[in-house]
C-alpha cells in the first residue's frame, strides 16, 4: 500500500492537521504499514484525516488501525475518513464505525 502524508496548519505548539492518502487494499497485509504511519504522525497531530479515494477494500485489520488511532488521539481530536466508496462506507455503517469516526 502506498501512503502519502500531508501535514498542514501547524499551530503554535507544533500540532498539525495530518492527512494520510491511502492507495490500495487496506487489509491484514497492509495494516501494519498504515499503523506505522499513524504512530509516526500522532505525537504532533490535532486532527487526523484518512483519504480513502484510492481504497477499494478494508478488512477488520484496517478497522482495528482506525480504532487504535481514534483511541490514541482521544475524544478531543477528530479522526475523519473522507472520499470512501459506497462499499467501504457500507462496511463502516455495518460495523458501527460511522458512529466512532467522522465518515464523509
MMTF fields as JSON, N, C-alpha, C and O atoms, coordinates in Angstrom:
{
  "mmtfVersion": "1.0.0",
  "mmtfProducer": "UNKNOWN",
  "numBonds": 415,
  "numAtoms": 416,
  "numGroups": 104,
  "numChains": 1,
  "numModels": 1,
  "chainsPerModel": [1],
  "groupsPerChain": [104],
  "chainIdList": ["A"],
  "bondAtomList": [4, 2, 8, 6, 12, 10, 16, 14, 20, 18, 24, 22, 28, 26, 32, 30, 36, 34, 40, 38, 44, 42, 48, 46, 52, 50, 56, 54, 60, 58, 64, 62, 68, 66, 72, 70, 76, 74, 80, 78, 84, 82, 88, 86, 92, 90, 96, 94, 100, 98, 104, 102, 108, 106, 112, 110, 116, 114, 120, 118, 124, 122, 128, 126, 132, 130, 136, 134, 140, 138, 144, 142, 148, 146, 152, 150, 156, 154, 160, 158, 164, 162, 168, 166, 172, 170, 176, 174, 180, 178, 184, 182, 188, 186, 192, 190, 196, 194, 200, 198, 204, 202, 208, 206, 212, 210, 216, 214, 220, 218, 224, 222, 228, 226, 232, 230, 236, 234, 240, 238, 244, 242, 248, 246, 252, 250, 256, 254, 260, 258, 264, 262, 268, 266, 272, 270, 276, 274, 280, 278, 284, 282, 288, 286, 292, 290, 296, 294, 300, 298, 304, 302, 308, 306, 312, 310, 316, 314, 320, 318, 324, 322, 328, 326, 332, 330, 336, 334, 340, 338, 344, 342, 348, 346, 352, 350, 356, 354, 360, 358, 364, 362, 368, 366, 372, 370, 376, 374, 380, 378, 384, 382, 388, 386, 392, 390, 396, 394, 400, 398, 404, 402, 408, 406, 412, 410],
  "bondOrderList": [1, 1, 1, 1, 1, 1, 1, 1, 1, 1, 1, 1, 1, 1, 1, 1, 1, 1, 1, 1, 1, 1, 1, 1, 1, 1, 1, 1, 1, 1, 1, 1, 1, 1, 1, 1, 1, 1, 1, 1, 1, 1, 1, 1, 1, 1, 1, 1, 1, 1, 1, 1, 1, 1, 1, 1, 1, 1, 1, 1, 1, 1, 1, 1, 1, 1, 1, 1, 1, 1, 1, 1, 1, 1, 1, 1, 1, 1, 1, 1, 1, 1, 1, 1, 1, 1, 1, 1, 1, 1, 1, 1, 1, 1, 1, 1, 1, 1, 1, 1, 1, 1, 1],
  "groupList": [{"groupName": "UNK", "atomNameList": ["N", "CA", "C", "O"], "elementList": ["N", "C", "C", "O"], "formalChargeList": [0, 0, 0, 0], "bondAtomList": [1, 0, 2, 1, 3, 2], "bondOrderList": [1, 1, 2], "singleLetterCode": "X", "chemCompType": "L-PEPTIDE LINKING"}],
  "groupTypeList": [0, 0, 0, 0, 0, 0, 0, 0, 0, 0, 0, 0, 0, 0, 0, 0, 0, 0, 0, 0, 0, 0, 0, 0, 0, 0, 0, 0, 0, 0, 0, 0, 0, 0, 0, 0, 0, 0, 0, 0, 0, 0, 0, 0, 0, 0, 0, 0, 0, 0, 0, 0, 0, 0, 0, 0, 0, 0, 0, 0, 0, 0, 0, 0, 0, 0, 0, 0, 0, 0, 0, 0, 0, 0, 0, 0, 0, 0, 0, 0, 0, 0, 0, 0, 0, 0, 0, 0, 0, 0, 0, 0, 0, 0, 0, 0, 0, 0, 0, 0, 0, 0, 0, 0],
  "groupIdList": [1, 2, 3, 4, 5, 6, 7, 8, 9, 10, 11, 12, 13, 14, 15, 16, 17, 18, 19, 20, 21, 22, 23, 24, 25, 26, 27, 28, 29, 30, 31, 32, 33, 34, 35, 36, 37, 38, 39, 40, 41, 42, 43, 44, 45, 46, 47, 48, 49, 50, 51, 52, 53, 54, 55, 56, 57, 58, 59, 60, 61, 62, 63, 64, 65, 66, 67, 68, 69, 70, 71, 72, 73, 74, 75, 76, 77, 78, 79, 80, 81, 82, 83, 84, 85, 86, 87, 88, 89, 90, 91, 92, 93, 94, 95, 96, 97, 98, 99, 100, 101, 102, 103, 104],
  "secStructList": [7, 3, 3, 3, 3, 3, 3, 3, 7, 7, 7, 6, 6, 1, 7, 3, 3, 3, 3, 3, 3, 3, 3, 1, 7, 5, 1, 6, 6, 6, 2, 2, 2, 2, 2, 2, 2, 2, 2, 2, 2, 2, 6, 6, 3, 3, 3, 3, 3, 3, 3, 3, 3, 3, 7, 7, 7, 5, 7, 2, 2, 2, 2, 2, 2, 2, 2, 2, 2, 2, 2, 2, 2, 7, 6, 6, 1, 7, 3, 3, 3, 3, 1, 7, 7, 2, 2, 2, 2, 2, 2, 2, 2, 2, 2, 6, 2, 2, 2, 2, 1, 3, 3, 7],
  "xCoordList": [0.852, 0.0, 0.894, 1.873, 0.54, 1.232, 0.535, -0.693, 1.337, 0.795, 1.481, 2.703, 0.686, 1.211, 0.752, -0.43, 1.692, 1.364, 1.332, 2.234, 0.283, 0.166, -0.012, -0.949, 0.886, 0.843, 0.568, 1.286, -0.489, -0.949, -1.326, -1.549, -1.392, -1.947, -1.358, -2.092, -0.041, 0.591, 0.231, 0.201, -0.043, -0.336, 0.942, 2.014, 0.832, 1.993, 2.705, 3.913, 1.971, 2.555, 3.147, 3.645, 3.098, 3.641, 2.685, 3.063, 1.45, 0.448, -0.186, -0.429, -0.45, -0.895, -2.134, -2.529, -2.73, -3.76, -3.027, -2.326, -3.196, -2.48, -3.469, -4.468, -3.183, -3.971, -3.093, -1.977, -3.61, -2.934, -3.735, -4.866, -3.147, -3.779, -3.341, -2.17, -4.29, -4.006, -4.325, -5.32, -3.476, -3.653, -3.48, -2.359, -4.598, -4.55, -5.574, -6.479, -5.411, -6.304, -5.822, -4.64, -6.744, -6.42, -6.818, -7.878, -5.949, -6.222, -5.116, -4.286, -5.108, -4.138, -2.692, -1.795, -2.458, -1.086, -0.573, 0.634, -1.453, -1.035, -1.338, -0.902, -2.072, -2.478, -1.277, -1.309, -0.227, 0.939, 1.632, 2.166, 1.63, 2.209, 1.444, 2.042, 0.123, -0.705, -0.542, -0.464, -0.492, -0.307, 1.017, 1.065, 2.075, 3.37, 3.29, 3.846, 2.604, 2.442, 1.647, 1.98, 0.597, -0.223, 0.626, 0.608, 1.359, 2.178, 3.249, 3.636, 3.717, 4.725, 4.172, 4.874, 2.924, 2.361, 1.55, 1.313, 1.13, 0.257, 0.822, 0.06, 2.115, 2.59, 2.349, 2.248, 2.259, 2.075, 0.842, 0.844, -0.192, -1.392, -2.572, -2.839, -3.283, -4.503, -5.749, -6.865, -5.56, -6.655, -6.049, -5.032, -6.692, -6.189, -7.265, -8.398, -6.895, -7.815, -7.224, -6.053, -8.051, -7.688, -8.427, -9.657, -7.693, -8.297, -8.368, -7.347, -9.592, -9.834, -10.194, -10.776, -9.87, -10.27, -9.667, -10.197, -8.569, -7.932, -7.96, -7.174, -8.863, -9.022, -10.311, -11.377, -10.216, -11.422, -11.849, -12.853, -11.071, -11.36, -10.767, -9.663, -11.498, -10.967, -11.417, -12.581, -10.487, -10.804, -10.869, -10.712, -11.101, -11.137, -9.785, -9.729, -8.696, -7.367, -7.25, -6.658, -7.799, -7.811, -8.672, -8.299, -9.82, -10.702, -10.005, -10.161, -9.241, -8.514, -7.526, -7.387, -6.839, -5.888, -6.605, -6.116, -7.752, -8.524, -8.987, -8.944, -9.427, -9.869, -8.699, -8.857, -7.538, -6.348, -5.996, -5.653, -6.079, -5.773, -6.74, -6.323, -8.016, -9.024, -8.786, -8.879, -8.48, -8.234, -7.012, -7.03, -5.95, -4.727, -4.91, -4.335, -5.699, -5.93, -6.921, -6.852, -7.828, -8.797, -10.009, -10.121, -10.899, -12.185, -12.049, -12.877, -11.023, -10.922, -10.381, -10.573, -9.714, -9.126, -9.934, -10.095, -10.437, -11.244, -10.41, -9.292, -10.983, -10.432, -11.5, -12.628, -11.131, -12.08, -11.644, -10.456, -12.615, -12.39, -13.161, -14.372, -12.461, -13.141, -12.943, -12.015, -13.83, -13.781, -13.877, -13.361, -14.528, -14.707, -15.78, -16.782, -15.555, -16.563, -17.743, -17.698, -18.78, -20.014, -19.819, -20.459, -18.953, -18.705, -18.021, -18.414, -17.0, -16.283, -17.198, -17.166, -18.01, -18.964, -19.936, -20.285, -20.365, -21.281, -20.61, -21.251, -19.331, -18.594, -18.538, -18.709, -18.3, -18.3, -19.674, -19.761, -20.733, -22.086, -22.405, -22.905, -22.12, -22.436, -21.634, -22.156, -20.374, -19.501, -19.712, -19.208, -20.449, -20.669, -19.579, -19.621, -18.616, -17.533, -18.001, -17.32, -19.136, -19.692, -20.079, -20.19, -20.283, -20.618, -19.358, -19.421, -18.23, -16.972, -16.138, -15.539, -16.108, -15.313, -16.219, -17.406, -15.664, -16.392, -16.169, -15.055, -17.209, -17.101, -17.805, -18.999, -17.047, -17.593, -17.535, -17.949],
  "yCoordList": [-1.177, 0.0, 1.237, 1.321, 2.165, 3.444, 4.394, 4.473, 5.116, 6.052, 7.396, 7.506, 8.403, 9.761, 10.578, 10.573, 11.288, 12.114, 13.577, 14.067, 14.258, 15.705, 16.354, 16.037, 17.255, 17.923, 19.401, 20.062, 19.915, 21.285, 21.972, 21.325, 23.29, 24.126, 23.831, 23.533, 23.911, 23.727, 24.883, 26.039, 24.559, 25.609, 25.976, 25.455, 26.858, 27.337, 26.209, 26.279, 25.184, 24.041, 22.993, 21.967, 23.241, 22.286, 21.175, 20.235, 21.278, 20.27, 20.622, 21.793, 19.61, 19.834, 19.025, 18.103, 19.408, 18.588, 17.68, 18.155, 16.383, 15.418, 14.628, 14.12, 14.531, 13.695, 12.563, 12.784, 11.345, 10.175, 9.719, 9.253, 9.857, 9.412, 7.97, 7.701, 7.053, 5.632, 5.186, 5.611, 4.33, 3.853, 2.34, 1.837, 1.611, 0.156, -0.469, 0.198, -1.758, -2.504, -2.372, -2.563, -2.043, -1.837, -3.099, -3.163, -4.105, -5.394, -5.819, -5.006, -7.095, -7.602, -7.456, -7.277, -7.53, -7.431, -5.994, -5.783, -5.01, -3.606, -2.81, -1.666, -3.399, -2.673, -2.201, -1.109, -3.005, -2.597, -1.381, -0.544, -1.275, -0.095, 1.165, 2.197, 1.073, 2.22, 2.527, 3.692, 1.499, 1.7, 2.417, 3.314, 2.034, 2.7, 4.165, 5.026, 4.458, 5.851, 6.654, 7.803, 6.049, 6.721, 7.004, 8.119, 6.013, 6.195, 7.265, 7.948, 7.406, 8.415, 9.837, 10.739, 10.038, 11.394, 11.737, 12.916, 10.759, 11.012, 11.961, 12.764, 11.914, 12.784, 14.281, 15.046, 14.689, 16.115, 16.344, 17.188, 15.587, 15.631, 16.13, 15.616, 17.141, 17.6, 17.213, 17.308, 16.78, 16.284, 15.3, 15.584, 14.138, 13.107, 12.763, 12.437, 12.841, 12.537, 11.386, 11.41, 10.384, 9.293, 9.522, 9.5, 9.738, 9.915, 8.546, 7.957, 8.055, 6.723, 6.776, 5.822, 7.849, 7.965, 6.862, 6.566, 6.254, 5.187, 3.843, 2.947, 3.709, 2.465, 1.803, 2.417, 0.544, -0.153, -1.269, -1.942, -1.466, -2.566, -2.253, -1.715, -2.59, -2.516, -3.755, -4.151, -4.359, -5.554, -5.173, -4.006, -6.16, -5.909, -5.423, -4.665, -5.842, -5.361, -3.862, -3.137, -3.4, -1.968, -1.203, -0.119, -1.761, -1.121, -1.002, -0.001, -2.02, -2.001, -0.839, -0.181, -0.582, 0.528, 1.864, 2.741, 2.017, 3.249, 3.436, 4.546, 2.355, 2.425, 2.774, 3.564, 2.195, 2.493, 3.977, 4.613, 4.523, 5.939, 6.813, 7.775, 6.485, 7.267, 7.194, 8.207, 6.007, 5.86, 6.647, 7.286, 6.608, 7.32, 8.834, 9.563, 9.312, 10.753, 11.252, 12.404, 10.397, 10.777, 11.481, 11.683, 11.844, 12.418, 13.822, 14.245, 14.544, 15.946, 16.126, 17.183, 15.123, 15.239, 14.407, 13.201, 15.039, 14.291, 13.371, 13.701, 12.221, 11.302, 11.176, 10.766, 11.534, 11.59, 10.656, 10.54, 9.992, 9.229, 9.945, 10.134, 10.345, 11.039, 10.283, 9.489, 10.552, 10.013, 8.489, 7.889, 7.862, 6.412, 6.05, 6.751, 4.944, 4.497, 3.864, 3.689, 3.528, 3.035, 1.7, 1.461, 0.838, -0.455, -0.244, -0.844, 0.607, 0.882, 1.609, 1.314, 2.552, 3.239, 2.242, 2.365, 1.269, 0.258, -0.55, -0.888, -0.858, -1.573, -0.728, -1.252, 0.577, 1.463, 1.488, 1.483, 1.514, 1.535, 0.234, 0.258, -0.893, -2.2, -2.438, -2.983, -2.03, -2.27, -1.262, -1.458, -0.192, 0.837, 1.906, 2.81, 1.809, 2.784, 4.164, 5.159, 4.234, 5.537, 6.344, 7.568, 5.653, 6.325, 6.748, 7.628, 6.12, 6.373, 7.427, 8.293, 7.341, 8.228, 9.154, 8.878, 10.237, 11.099, 10.531, 10.585, 9.995, 9.413, 10.341, 10.612, 10.825, 11.779, 11.19, 11.837],
  "zCoordList": [0.0, 0.0, 0.0, 0.742, -0.831, -0.878, 0.1, 0.131, 0.902, 1.89, 1.688, 1.788, 1.405, 1.256, 2.45, 2.793, 3.092, 4.262, 3.847, 3.167, 4.266, 4.06, 5.426, 6.16, 5.754, 7.045, 6.802, 6.051, 7.45, 7.199, 8.503, 9.526, 8.442, 9.515, 10.887, 11.829, 11.003, 12.314, 13.227, 12.805, 14.488, 15.457, 16.214, 15.909, 17.185, 17.936, 18.681, 18.905, 19.06, 19.763, 18.845, 19.309, 17.553, 16.593, 16.212, 15.513, 16.667, 16.31, 14.975, 14.683, 14.172, 12.802, 12.462, 13.177, 11.34, 10.709, 9.721, 8.827, 9.892, 9.071, 8.23, 8.74, 6.944, 6.042, 5.552, 5.083, 5.666, 5.116, 3.904, 4.038, 2.731, 1.495, 1.263, 0.995, 1.368, 1.221, -0.193, -0.779, -0.735, -2.104, -2.124, -2.047, -2.228, -2.281, -1.354, -0.854, -1.138, -0.257, 1.182, 1.467, 2.09, 3.497, 4.243, 4.865, 4.172, 4.782, 5.721, 6.129, 6.062, 7.04, 6.574, 7.398, 5.277, 4.781, 4.73, 4.614, 4.813, 4.732, 6.0, 6.129, 6.925, 8.132, 8.947, 9.515, 9.013, 9.801, 9.189, 9.918, 7.863, 7.212, 7.595, 7.9, 7.577, 7.94, 9.43, 9.818, 10.252, 11.689, 11.971, 12.812, 11.284, 11.459, 11.054, 11.736, 9.952, 9.502, 10.528, 10.815, 11.079, 12.097, 13.338, 13.859, 13.807, 15.001, 14.798, 15.747, 13.589, 13.278, 13.399, 13.857, 12.992, 12.982, 14.24, 14.503, 15.005, 16.161, 17.215, 17.753, 17.54, 18.617, 18.388, 19.347, 17.149, 16.849, 15.976, 15.079, 16.255, 15.425, 16.247, 17.333, 15.725, 16.4, 15.613, 16.124, 14.38, 13.553, 12.555, 11.923, 12.424, 11.52, 10.499, 10.856, 9.228, 8.131, 7.326, 6.947, 7.075, 6.177, 4.865, 4.833, 3.796, 2.477, 1.804, 1.451, 1.634, 1.073, -0.412, -0.928, -1.104, -2.508, -3.382, -4.453, -2.935, -3.712, -2.98, -3.288, -2.016, -1.261, -1.712, -1.676, -2.14, -2.59, -1.633, -1.868, -0.539, 0.378, 1.74, 1.834, 2.797, 4.158, 4.921, 4.854, 5.641, 6.435, 7.91, 8.268, 8.753, 10.193, 10.699, 11.668, 10.064, 10.453, 10.186, 10.985, 9.087, 8.785, 9.762, 10.209, 10.096, 11.076, 12.429, 13.129, 12.791, 14.061, 14.102, 15.133, 12.99, 12.928, 13.109, 13.821, 12.472, 12.621, 14.066, 14.599, 14.692, 16.087, 17.007, 17.937, 16.755, 17.539, 17.43, 18.427, 16.226, 16.022, 16.815, 17.459, 16.77, 17.499, 19.003, 19.695, 19.511, 20.95, 21.385, 22.437, 20.591, 20.951, 20.88, 21.689, 19.928, 19.818, 20.861, 21.288, 21.264, 22.281, 21.705, 20.496, 22.586, 22.182, 21.612, 20.805, 22.019, 21.603, 20.191, 19.59, 19.654, 18.309, 17.322, 17.511, 16.278, 15.319, 14.425, 14.031, 14.123, 13.122, 12.046, 12.317, 10.829, 9.727, 8.614, 8.314, 8.007, 6.778, 5.685, 5.793, 4.632, 3.543, 2.233, 2.079, 1.313, -0.055, -0.137, -1.081, 0.832, 0.784, -0.241, -0.385, -0.949, -1.914, -1.179, 0.039, -1.906, -1.284, -0.559, 0.465, -1.069, -0.42, 0.929, 1.928, 0.956, 2.197, 3.187, 4.381, 2.709, 3.592, 4.216, 5.39, 3.445, 3.973, 5.083, 6.077, 4.92, 5.965, 7.235, 8.336, 7.088, 8.255, 8.923, 10.151, 8.14, 8.698, 9.429, 10.554, 8.797, 9.388, 10.669, 11.642, 10.664, 11.817, 12.948, 14.053, 12.679, 13.681, 13.711, 14.545, 12.818, 12.792, 12.345, 12.595, 11.696, 11.319, 12.553, 12.491, 13.673, 14.923, 15.699, 16.558, 15.394, 16.106, 15.402, 16.039, 14.077, 13.241, 12.447, 12.278, 11.969, 11.042, 9.645, 9.124, 9.046, 7.702, 6.727, 6.857, 5.745, 4.783, 3.39, 2.428]
}
